Amino acid sequence: MTDEKKPSGPDLTRGVSLADFKDGKLLGHVGDEDVLLVRLDLEVVAIEPHCSHYHGPLAEGLVVNDTIRCSWHHACFSLRTGEALGPPAVNALSVWEVEQKQDKIVVRRKRRAKAAPRRRAAAPDRIVIVGGGASGFAAAEMLRREGFAGAITMFSDDSAAPVDRPNLSKDYLAGNAPEEWVWLRPEESYKDAGIDLRLNTRVASIDPRDRSVRLENGDTVLFDRLLLATGAEPVKLQIPGDEQPHVRTLRSLADSRAIIAAADNAKGSTKRALVIGASFIGLEVAAALRARKLEVHVIAPEERPMERILGREMGDFVRSLHEQNGVNFHLGDTVARLDGKRVTLKSGDVIEADLMVAGVGVRPRVALAEQAGLATDRGVTVDAYLESSAPGIFAAGDIARWPDPHSAANIRVEHWVVAERQGQTAARNMLGQRERYSAVPFFWSQHYDVPINYVGHAEAWDDIKIEGSVAAKDCLLQYRKNGRVLAVASIYRDLDSLKAELAMEQGG
Ligand SMILES: Cc1cc2nc3c(=O)[nH]c(=O)nc-3n(C[C@H](O)[C@H](O)[C@H](O)COP(=O)(O)OP(=O)(O)OC[C@H]3O[C@@H](n4cnc5c(N)ncnc54)[C@H](O)[C@@H]3O)c2cc1C
């Protein structure tokens, strides 16, 4: 037996016919490489068939004009150049030369990558990015893609180079993904790209008039444009005993490593973990710790997990999914006291646990913005171009509250893809382009083998229309207000989720 992967579909060097295409697509191979053919209006194009984010199958994606969107996490690629146009993908895909004679399509070789030279208006010389997370990373990467040749300095008070943060509560924490998968780019690649990445470096203040940032060590760095991308930090429990070392939160790679070490150390003792809060992160941690064979208890004040965001039906489903996987819920209850490994709940119940993880929400890191006198409103207030109240200072990601054209409200969300997309838009606007940020919000969450995708933004709704069956993990839920669809959540209806996103983009 060999586990070598067989190439997909027909041999494209021998040629295929247009009649062989299904829904405008055909998956074949050239040698041992898979190639996806896509029929556009007048021509056929050929592209590497797996998303450069998590390898999602583009054959199941949605073609929009001359782009293709991945059904897993909504990344978007140019079908003509392979460029990653939309996060979470940032790396381009290979495209292939297509020979077309009447009905016959032949593919033999990859097209040579052409660096697309881009022009920009009078560009600034020095760009400073505060934050080495999703937004900061995406901005720095896009600045270079846009041909910016000036200085980029990226400060991060984290000890790790930018990581795939969503993985820290999922496969990496569960032990199903090696650590090398979590890096967005190898650390040396920042130097190669001329990005001065300064880790363990906290920016202490910003002076918008002098256009300078002051570091904690007293150094001052000048900027022409600044991106504030300081993200969010976990809310602390504020209960007696929460400062003990076995009570953890999860934001950084160091946090995730510490939880893994604590889970490993729990082996041989009671092997019991307590998750405080039934948030997305809390429940993803619960799933990961179950994969590590710990007994897991979740304590949360609400009646059903995630009801506020996903509604009653999805909340019940998420609860029963975790229960089927052995998680014990203590809902309608909270922690009153932590004494060493003993936890006393408000109900009077007592649980002993080796490890406790608090997932009770995050708060945006707005201290720098407030100190600099920028307008804030439960986040940093930005305009449609992601510029703050101080000209030349932009904000993106978890800290930014922007005018969302779809909900006609100023919103702030904590989604990975939104943070990356905003970082990219801010990068272009720092270079003098005037690009409005108008993407429809998208996030995903993963619990065991069940992915939940969500497009749009609904803080309140009148009703939820359910297509399919939530319990059967095959559903699409529309959150509607005054008859308008504000958001759509789905399980294993990936193409429908992409279509819903497109409809919202088009004003539907
Ligand atoms: C464990 C986990 C799992 C998640 N899973 C998902 C998911 O499945 N799907 C999803 O859509 N979203 C998910 N999220 C949310 C997502 O990761 C965030 O929305 C996203 O990271 C926000 O990006 P950001 O750039 O705004 O902030 P961050 O990625 O948090 O980056 C902020 C950066 O700023 C730095 N910083 C802050 N203050 C300073 C300062 N004064 N000086 C220097 N540096 C500073 C920090 O060190 C950090 O490098 C998850 C988050 C976590 C923590």
The ligand as an SDF file (V2000), in Angstrom:
LIG
                    3D

 53 58  0  0  0  0  0  0  0  0999 V2000
   -7.5450   31.9650   20.2100 C   0  0  0  0  0  0  0  0  0  0  0  0
   -8.2860   32.7920   19.2090 C   0  0  0  0  0  0  0  0  0  0  0  0
   -9.0150   32.1650   18.2000 C   0  0  0  0  0  0  0  0  0  0  0  0
   -9.7010   32.9160   17.2580 C   0  0  0  0  0  0  0  0  0  0  0  0
  -10.4040   32.2720   16.2850 N   0  0  0  0  0  0  0  0  0  0  0  0
  -11.0480   32.9960   15.3510 C   0  0  0  0  0  0  0  0  0  0  0  0
  -11.7860   32.3580   14.3210 C   0  0  0  0  0  0  0  0  0  0  0  0
  -11.8700   31.1410   14.2600 O   0  0  0  0  0  0  0  0  0  0  0  0
  -12.4010   33.1170   13.3930 N   0  0  0  0  0  0  0  0  0  0  0  0
  -12.3430   34.4730   13.4270 C   0  0  0  0  0  0  0  0  0  0  0  0
  -12.9220   35.1200   12.5530 O   0  0  0  0  0  0  0  0  0  0  0  0
  -11.6530   35.1190   14.4050 N   0  0  0  0  0  0  0  0  0  0  0  0
  -11.0120   34.4150   15.3610 C   0  0  0  0  0  0  0  0  0  0  0  0
  -10.3290   35.0550   16.3540 N   0  0  0  0  0  0  0  0  0  0  0  0
  -10.2970   36.5200   16.3680 C   0  0  0  0  0  0  0  0  0  0  0  0
   -9.1320   37.0580   15.5250 C   0  0  0  0  0  0  0  0  0  0  0  0
   -7.9490   36.3790   15.8310 O   0  0  0  0  0  0  0  0  0  0  0  0
   -8.9760   38.5410   15.7350 C   0  0  0  0  0  0  0  0  0  0  0  0
  -10.1640   39.1670   15.2980 O   0  0  0  0  0  0  0  0  0  0  0  0
   -7.7810   39.1130   14.9980 C   0  0  0  0  0  0  0  0  0  0  0  0
   -6.5830   38.5340   15.4210 O   0  0  0  0  0  0  0  0  0  0  0  0
   -7.7090   40.6230   15.1640 C   0  0  0  0  0  0  0  0  0  0  0  0
   -6.5820   41.1020   14.5000 O   0  0  0  0  0  0  0  0  0  0  0  0
   -5.8660   42.4430   14.9790 P   0  0  0  0  0  0  0  0  0  0  0  0
   -4.7350   42.6660   14.0450 O   0  0  0  0  0  0  0  0  0  0  0  0
   -6.8720   43.4950   15.1680 O   0  0  0  0  0  0  0  0  0  0  0  0
   -5.3330   42.1040   16.4300 O   0  0  0  0  0  0  0  0  0  0  0  0
   -4.2720   40.9630   16.9490 P   0  0  0  0  0  0  0  0  0  0  0  0
   -4.2390   39.8820   15.9380 O   0  0  0  0  0  0  0  0  0  0  0  0
   -4.6600   40.6880   18.3160 O   0  0  0  0  0  0  0  0  0  0  0  0
   -2.9260   41.7530   16.9090 O   0  0  0  0  0  0  0  0  0  0  0  0
   -2.6700   42.8370   17.7790 C   0  0  0  0  0  0  0  0  0  0  0  0
   -1.1710   43.0430   17.8840 C   0  0  0  0  0  0  0  0  0  0  0  0
   -0.9000   44.2920   18.5230 O   0  0  0  0  0  0  0  0  0  0  0  0
    0.1570   44.1270   19.4460 C   0  0  0  0  0  0  0  0  0  0  0  0
    0.0900   45.2700   20.3750 N   0  0  0  0  0  0  0  0  0  0  0  0
   -0.9750   45.6900   21.1030 C   0  0  0  0  0  0  0  0  0  0  0  0
   -0.6530   46.8200   21.7920 N   0  0  0  0  0  0  0  0  0  0  0  0
    0.6410   47.1200   21.4670 C   0  0  0  0  0  0  0  0  0  0  0  0
    1.5390   48.1630   21.8330 C   0  0  0  0  0  0  0  0  0  0  0  0
    1.1930   49.1570   22.6580 N   0  0  0  0  0  0  0  0  0  0  0  0
    2.7920   48.1420   21.3270 N   0  0  0  0  0  0  0  0  0  0  0  0
    3.1810   47.1680   20.4660 C   0  0  0  0  0  0  0  0  0  0  0  0
    2.3590   46.1670   20.0850 N   0  0  0  0  0  0  0  0  0  0  0  0
    1.1110   46.1410   20.5760 C   0  0  0  0  0  0  0  0  0  0  0  0
   -0.0990   42.7350   20.0000 C   0  0  0  0  0  0  0  0  0  0  0  0
    1.0390   42.1830   20.6020 O   0  0  0  0  0  0  0  0  0  0  0  0
   -0.4450   41.9910   18.7000 C   0  0  0  0  0  0  0  0  0  0  0  0
    0.7340   41.6410   18.0200 O   0  0  0  0  0  0  0  0  0  0  0  0
   -9.6480   34.3250   17.3300 C   0  0  0  0  0  0  0  0  0  0  0  0
   -8.9190   34.9570   18.3560 C   0  0  0  0  0  0  0  0  0  0  0  0
   -8.2430   34.2020   19.2830 C   0  0  0  0  0  0  0  0  0  0  0  0
   -7.4620   34.8870   20.3820 C   0  0  0  0  0  0  0  0  0  0  0  0
  1  2  1  0
  2  3  1  0
  2 52  2  0
  3  4  2  0
  4  5  1  0
  4 50  1  0
  5  6  2  0
  6  7  1  0
  6 13  1  0
  7  8  2  0
  7  9  1  0
  9 10  1  0
 10 11  2  0
 10 12  1  0
 12 13  2  0
 13 14  1  0
 14 15  1  0
 14 50  1  0
 15 16  1  0
 16 17  1  0
 16 18  1  0
 18 19  1  0
 18 20  1  0
 20 21  1  0
 20 22  1  0
 22 23  1  0
 23 24  1  0
 24 25  2  0
 24 26  1  0
 24 27  1  0
 27 28  1  0
 28 29  2  0
 28 30  1  0
 28 31  1  0
 31 32  1  0
 32 33  1  0
 33 34  1  0
 33 48  1  0
 34 35  1  0
 35 36  1  0
 35 46  1  0
 36 37  1  0
 36 45  1  0
 37 38  2  0
 38 39  1  0
 39 40  1  0
 39 45  2  0
 40 41  1  0
 40 42  2  0
 42 43  1  0
 43 44  2  0
 44 45  1  0
 46 47  1  0
 46 48  1  0
 48 49  1  0
 50 51  2  0
 51 52  1  0
 52 53  1  0
M  END
$$$$
